Amino acid sequence: MPWRGRDALGAGLIVVLLTFLVGMVGRAASPGILFPLLTATVGLAAIVWASFYRRPGVLLGSRFRIGLRAVGVAVLGWLVVFGAQIVLGILVAALFGPGALPERGGLPRDIAEAPPWSLVLGAVVVAPVAEELFFRGLLLQGLARSYGPRIGVAGSALVFGLFHFSGPSIQTVLPMLSATVVGLVLGWLFARTGNLTAPVLTHALVNGVALVVGGLLPT
């Protein structure tokens, strides 16, 4: 692992600025193009950053491989996330009222109104790969090298939750909490397996089910 926690956090700041700039510049584009573009920016930034150290392959984990075991682990990870999200939804509704539950799956309006093909491409295909390359492959591993695996998992999950902030509204509370819990599960899977495949597949399952449950895809 050639980079450390401070390097990974620096990369995180750059990614936040990049996505902000891409979002501002891309507002003139259709939501169908903007959503996949925003998500792809995160992964491309991670690859470029790791390439400075001549080790982009490290982003995939120390034991990267694709197989049936990763699929099984991903399904178990999704079950844990799904149960945790239900509990979080009940708690948020009980504490803040039903009005605190987000609409449109917690997505910003301009993204939620994107065509179905764009939502699937951005949320189920591009985001799981791009965001896992950055949050688990780059950020978690850098933090873990400097501060240990527990801080790596918790720190990357917290940044992952903050990354899903979509505006100053009570309805952003649940998506941010949910994303943080998802980040904890994905980070734990990555730390245990040393393989980015299981977090990517779990991430894709989480996002795909969220689109269907949120009514953003035709059924």
N, C-alpha and C positions, 0 to 999 in steps of 0.2 A: 504494500500500500504506500504509494509515493507521496500522497498529500496528507495534511493534518487537519484538525478541526477548524482552525482559524482560516485555512485555505478554503475549506468547504463552505464555511459561513460567508466568506467573501464572494464565493461563486453564487451563493444563495442571494446575496444582495444584488449582484449583477443580473441574475435571472429575474428578480422582481422588477428591476428597472427595464429590462428587455421586454418582458411581457406587457408592462405598462405602455412602453413606446409602440410596440406592435399593435396593442389594442387601440391606442389613439390614432395611429396612422391607418389602421385597418377599418376604422369605423365607417369609412366611405364604401367599403366592400360589403358584399352580402353576408349575412350571418352564416350561410352555408360554407363560405370560404374562411371566415374569421375564426370560428371555433377550432377546426383542425389546425389552423395555422398557429394559434395561440398555444395549443397543447404541444405541437411539434417543437416550438421554440425552446421549451424546457429541456427536452431530450437533446436537441442539437447543442445547446449551451453546455450540457454535461459532457458530451462527446468532445467538443472543442477544448473544454477545460482539461479533461483527462489527457487529451492529445498533447498538451503543453508538457506533460510529464512523460510522454512517449509510452503511456500505458492505458489506452482506452479500453482494452480488454478486461482490465481489472473491474470495470463497472459491472460486469456480468457475474461477479462473485468468484470465490476461490475454487468452487466445485461445480462450475456451470455445466449443465447437461439438460437435455430435453428428454423426458420419458414419462411413462405412465405413473410413476411415483409422484412426480411433480403435479400431475393432474389430480390425483387423489388428495394430496396435501392441500391443493388449491380449493377443492370442494369443501374440505373440513374447515379451512380458513374462512371461506364464505359463510358457512353455517354459523361460525362464531360471530362474525361481523353482523350477520342478519339478526341474530338474537340480540346482540348488543344495541343495534339500531332501534329495535322495537322497544327495548327498555328505555333508551334515551328519549324516544318520542313520547312515551307515557310520562316520564318524569318532567320533561319540558312543558307538556300540555298541563300537567298538574300544577306546576310552579307558576307558569306565566299565562295559562289559559289557552284554549284552542287557537286563538288568533296568532300565537307564536309559532304554530306549525307552518313551514314554508309551502308556498305554492310552486308549481312548475318544477318539482323535484329539487328545489333550492337553487336552481340555475338562474342567472340574470335573465331578464326578459328578452334581451336581444339574442341571446344564445338559445333560450328555450323556444323561441319562435323560428329557429332554423329548421330546414326541411329534415325529415326523418333520416335520410341517407347521411346528412352531415352530422347529426347527433350520434348515429351509430359509428361512423368513421372517427369522429373526434373522441367520443367517450369510451367506446368499446375496443377500438383498434389502436388509435394514436396515443391517447392519454395513458393507458396502462403501460405501454412500452416507454414513452418519453418521460413520464413522471417517475417511474420506477428507476430508470437510469439515473435520474438526478437525486431523488429523495433517498433511495436505498443504496444505489450503486455508488454515488458520489458523497452525499451528505452524511448518511449513516456511517459509512466506512471511515470517513475522515474524522468524525466525532469519536467513533469507537477507538481509533488509533490513539487519539490524544487523551480521552477521558474514560475509556472503557466501554464495553458493549451495552450496558444498561443506559448510560448517558447517550450513546449513539442511537439506540432505539427510541428513547423518550424524546430526545432533542429533535430528531428527524420527524417524529410524529407531530410534535408541537408546531414545527415550521410548516408541515404539511397541512395541519388544521388552519393555521393563519393564512396560508396560501389560498384557501377556499373562502376567504372573506369576500362577500359580494355586495356590501353596502351597509350603512349605519341604520340597521333595522333590527327589531327583536326577532324577525324571521331568519336572521343570519346565525342566530345562536345554535340552533340544532344542526345545520349543515357543518358549522365549524367544529362542534363537539363530535359529530359523527365522523368527520374527516380525521380528527385526531385519533379516535378509537380505531378507525380503519388503518391509520398510519402505525399505530402500536402493533396491530395484528400483522400487518405486512412486514414491519421491521423485525418482529419476532420470528416470522417465517424465514426471512432472509438470514438473520443471525444464526438460526438453527440449522439451515440447510446449506448456507454458503452458496446459494444458487438463486439467481434472479428470476428463474422460470416460474416458480410457485407464486411469488408476489405478483408477477405480471398477470398470470391466469386468474388469481383471486381478485385482483383489481378489475379485470375485465368482467368477471361475474358480478361483482358488486355494482359496477356502473350499468351493466346491461339490465339487471333486475331493477335498479333504481329508475331507469328510463321507462320500463314497462309499468311498474307500480305507480310512478308519477304521472302516468297517462300521456307521456310524450311520444309514444310510438303507437301506431295503429295496431289493434289486436283483432 
